[in-house]
Amino acid sequence: MIWTKYRTEIWEIGILRAPIAVVAQSPRLSDLPVTWLPPQGDFRFIADPFGLWRDGRLYIFCEYYDYRVKRGTIRYFAYDANLALLDQGEALNLRHHLSFPILIEDGGEVYMLPEGYQSGVLSLYRARRFPDDWEKVAELLPHPVIDPAIVRHEGKWWLFHTLPGDRQFEELHIACADSLLGPWRLHPGNPVHVSRTSARPGGTPFLLDGKLHLPTQDCDGGYGRAISLLRIDDLTGQTFKAEVVRRIAASDFGISAEGLHTLSNCGAVTLIDVKHIDTSRKRFFINVIRRLRRLFRRGR
């Protein structure tokens, strides 16, 4: 019975050769070709992909997680126009867990807004040397948030997020600002949307038929089961109205997987991640070794 508790989530990232507007409307998602990022090895995974094109290269930033360490870092992968892998490396590694590294281009600069809720604040980073040297330039919110999705829309910056704890799966919160660096103002209607199937951000906001759409995570029955596309019909500093217009699961792409929780816009391609479950016994021994190492360090 000791083994039954080990259901280990292993995520992998795919590149769809289609813009996100096509993905959002396609009746046959299984027709879209997928290029998979390289596997990371035993009990390691990559997830939360965000990307941008720079000098003819596609750069994908994502969470890298090793169950031996249990603390996420941010890695990048560089591809050419034919989606051949050119380079990869570490982009950001801090003392606390990092994930969901959404990218922003503003004023000729490249910024990253990763989730780092264990730090207690939401911090914005600017590339000193793209893609592997970043400096903290601002704290956008003085409290921790989960999965911050940011977009400039109709002259303002909008930040969609959830809060730590049980609320992260069912409450959508918003903040807005005139400038990326702030000051940021919380929406008076927070939480503006409450639903376990369509509140937690799951990718980049994007325009479709003149309406802003936010990929959100369907967490009903489990974390990161599928993507719910939330069409935002009314968004001001005082009001909010939205409706789910489509649910997208990994099986829609013809992929055998147990979850899908990111859909990211990146020009001519769209980025996704999918979840597999490992039930092998090795996870038990990995946990034992990690705890022994922790006890050894404390005893020194």
N, C-alpha and C positions, 0 to 999 in steps of 0.2 A: 504493500500500500504506500510505502514511502515515495515511490516514483510517480504516483498519480498526480501529485500537485505540480509537476513540472510540465507546463505547456509554455514553451518559450517562443515569443514572437520574434520572427526574423523578417525584416523588411528588405525589399530591393526596389531599385529605381529604374524606370523605363522612359525612353524618349519616343513620343509619338510624332510621326512625320506629318503633322497637320496643325494649323493654327487652332487656338482654343475655341474660336467661334465655330469652326467646323466640328470640333469634338462635341461642343455643347448641343449641336443641332443634328448631328449625323444619326440616321436611323439604323446604321449598321456599323457600330464601332469596331466589330471584329475584323472589318476590312482594312483598318488602319495598321500599317506596319509598326512594330516596336523594336527599338534598339535598347538592350539592357546594359546598364553599367556593370563593371566587373564585380564578381563576388568578392566579399571581404574576408573570407575565411571562416573557420569554425566558430560559431557563437559570436559573430560580429555582424553588424548590419549597417546600411545607410538608408536614410529616410528623409522626409521633408525637403524635397528638391525645389530650388528656385534658381533661375538662370538669367543670363543676359548675353548678348552678342557684343564682342569687342575685337576690333581689328580682324574681322573675318573668322573669329573663333567663338564657339559656344562654350561659355563657362557655367558650370552647374555647381552650386553650393548646396550642402546638405549636412544633416546631422550624421556623425559617425559614432557608433556605440559598440562597446566591447563589454560583454557580460562579466569579464574578469575584472573590470575596473568600475563599471556601473556609473559612468559619468560621460555625458555626451560632449563631443568637440565638433568643430565645423571644418569640413574638408571641401576641397574643390576638385573638379575634373574638367579638363579642357579638351574640346573636340574640334575637328576641322569641319568644313561645310558638308563633307560626306559622312559625318559622324564617325570618323576614325579617332580613337583616343590618342591625344598628343602628350598630355601631361596630367599629373595629379599631385596633390600635396595637402598639407595642413594650412588652413586659413586662420583659425582662431581657436585658442586653447586657454581656458581660464580655470580658476580653482573651483568654480561651480558648473553645474550642468548647462549645456547649451544645445539648442535645437531651433528648428523653424527659421532659418536665416534668410528672411525676405530681403530682397535687394531693391535699392532706390537710386535712380539717377536724377540729380537736381543741380542746376547751376554749374555743369561741367564736372561735378564730383560724383563718385560712386559711394553709396552708403549701404550699410547692412544693419538690419534691426532684428537680431536674433532673440528668441525667447531665452531668458536667463532668470527665471522667477526666483531661484534660490538666492539671488543677490538682493532681493527685496525691492528692486526698482526696474524700470524699463530703460535700457541704455541703447543709444545710437552710436554706431561706429562708422568712421570714414576711412577709405583706403588711402594710406600713405604711399604704398606701392602695391598696385593691383597685380595679382589676386591674393597675396599672402602676407601683407603687412597692414594691420588695421589699428586705428587709435580711437579711443572713446572721446566723443565730442559733446555729448549732451545726455541728460536724463529726461526723457520725454514725460514719464509719469513717476510720481514718488512712491508707487506701490507696485507689487509684482503682478504681472499679467501672464496669461497663457495664449500662445499662438497669435501674435499680433500681425494682422493683415492691414497694410497701409496703401492708400491710393490718393492721388490728386484728382479731384472731380469738381467741376464747376467753380473753379477758383479757390477751393479750400482743400486742405489735407484732412483725410478721414482715416481714423484708426479703429479697426474692428478687433475685438478681443474678448476673451473670457477671463474669469478670475480663478485662482487656485481653490482646491478643495472640490467637493461634490458639484459646485456650481459650474465648474469648467465644462461639463458635459451638456449643459442645458440653458445657460444664460448668455445671450449676446449683449456686449456692452460697446459703446462708441465714445470716442473723443474726437475733437476737431481742432484745427489750428489754421491760421493764415500763412504761417511759415513752418517749414519742416522742423526747425529747431524750437518751435513753440513761441509763446506759451500755449499749452494744450488745455482745452476745456472739456470736461466730462458732459455728456448729453444728459439733460435733466430727466429724460425718460428711462434711463438705465435701470434695469436691463430692458432694452428695447424689444427683445424677442426672446421668448422662453419656449424651448422645445428640445427634447433629447435627440431629435432627428435632424435638426437644422440650425444649431446655434453656434457651435464651436468652429471658428474659421479653419478652412482646409485648403488654402492656396491663395492665388492672387485675384483680387477684384478685377473685373474686366467689363468693357462695354459690349453690348449686343443689342442691335436694333434701337440704339439710343438709350438703353436702360443699363444701369450698373448692376452687375451680377456678382454675387459673392459665393464661391465654393465653400460649403460647410460640411462638417462631418456628421454622418448618421451614426450616433453612438447608442442607439436603442438596441439593447441586447448584447452590447459589447463595444469596446473601444475601437473606433476606426473601421466600422463595417463597410461603409460606402460613402459616396459624395452626394449631397443634396445641393442642387443649384438654387440659390435664393435670389430671386429677382427683386431688386429694391425699387419700389414704385414712388416712394416719397422719402426724401432725406434732406432735412434742414437742421439747423441748430436747436430746433424745438420739437420737430416731428419725425416720425419714422413709420414706414409701412412696407412690408415685404411679403412675398409669396414664393413657396417652393414650386419650381416649374419642371424639374427633372431630377430623378435619382439615377446615379451611375454607379454600378458595381463592377468589380474586377471581372466577373463572368461576362459582362457586356462586351469586353475586349477579347473574349475567348480565352481568358487567362484563368487557370485553376488556382485560386488563392482564397484566403479567408477574410481579406479586408482590402480596402482602398481608402486612403485618407488625405491625399494631396492631389490637386489639379492646378498646375501652374502655367501661366501664360508666358511664352518666350518667343514671340515673333512667329516664325514659320514652323515652330515645333511647340509641343505641349509636353510638360513633365508630369509623370505620375509616380506613385509608389504603391506597392502591393505587399500584403502580409501573408507569410506562411507560418505554420506552427511546427516546432520541433519538439518531439516528446521523448527524445533519447535520455538515457541515464547520465550522460556526461555532465549535464547541467548541475546535477547534485555535487559532483566532485569539484567542479569549477567554483561553486559557492563555498565549499569547505576550504579549499585552498585560499580563496580570497579572504575569508574570515581569519584563517591562521596567520596570513601575512599581516592583517590589521592588528591582531594581538601581538605579533612579534614587534611591530613598529612601536606600539604603545609601551612595550616592556623595555625598550632600549633606553 
